[in-house]
């Protein structure tokens, strides 16, 4: 008998994956967590029936959420990830010569599952520059002023404990927690299915930060494939950042040319932002 996992990508759209094995399944304090082994995409992390990452395409999302803000800043020493308990974003950050990389994940079970099933990503937790905190990122960030050079919000969709990660009050706390040249990035979902959210978050960031910019990447297993990120920057104009000519580590999606190009957004997204 064939085993399939289906994600409701919207109320009316389903994406299905042929599954070889269910490797793990549990109900944590915060969400349902599963690790599946799929035919096409390899191991997959699923939270509340939503695909968080697959081993075949995780590099696209993780490289783009990490390298774009870090190279935009230029010389980050202290970086914070909120969410991201799989370790993928942290793993990319640690390819830069940062002094400290902190991660605040609300659900320790995500970290445990990653250590067991995604060793290629969770290897980041063992880096001496990494520090992991298991608590709500919303409360965590309130305790810091002028502290982090880059803050990355690598969250689940805006439901459950992640709702507050898409609110203006949280973005204000992030602004305060950043140093004077600070750069902030959040994943902001699909422009097809989350049009309203994209516009709302963009407007908040544009009100709080001197510079706000949307960038995109194509992630095959995320709803709609075309994915958005919003950057808020205190000093560096994201469109004029001094992006290095080349990377001194290996990447599979990110390149300096992609960095410059990713801020060139399609007309329909510009339309959403200007409505
Ligand atoms: N790349 C993924 C995506 O876009 O689907 C997100 C991956 S990562 C697994 C998201 C993490 O955010 C989850 O492990 C979840 O537990 C965590 N999270 C949700 N709300 C949070 C909060 N308020 N504070 C800290 N972490 C939170």
Boltz pocket constraint, residues with backbone or C-beta under 6 A from the ligand:
constraints:
  - pocket:
      binder: B
      contacts: [[A, 30], [A, 47], [A, 51], [A, 52], [A, 53], [A, 61], [A, 82], [A, 83], [A, 84], [A, 85], [A, 86], [A, 104], [A, 105], [A, 106], [A, 107], [A, 110], [A, 135], [A, 136], [A, 137], [A, 138], [A, 154], [A, 155], [A, 156], [A, 157], [A, 161], [A, 162], [A, 163], [A, 164], [A, 165], [A, 187]]
      max_distance: 6.0
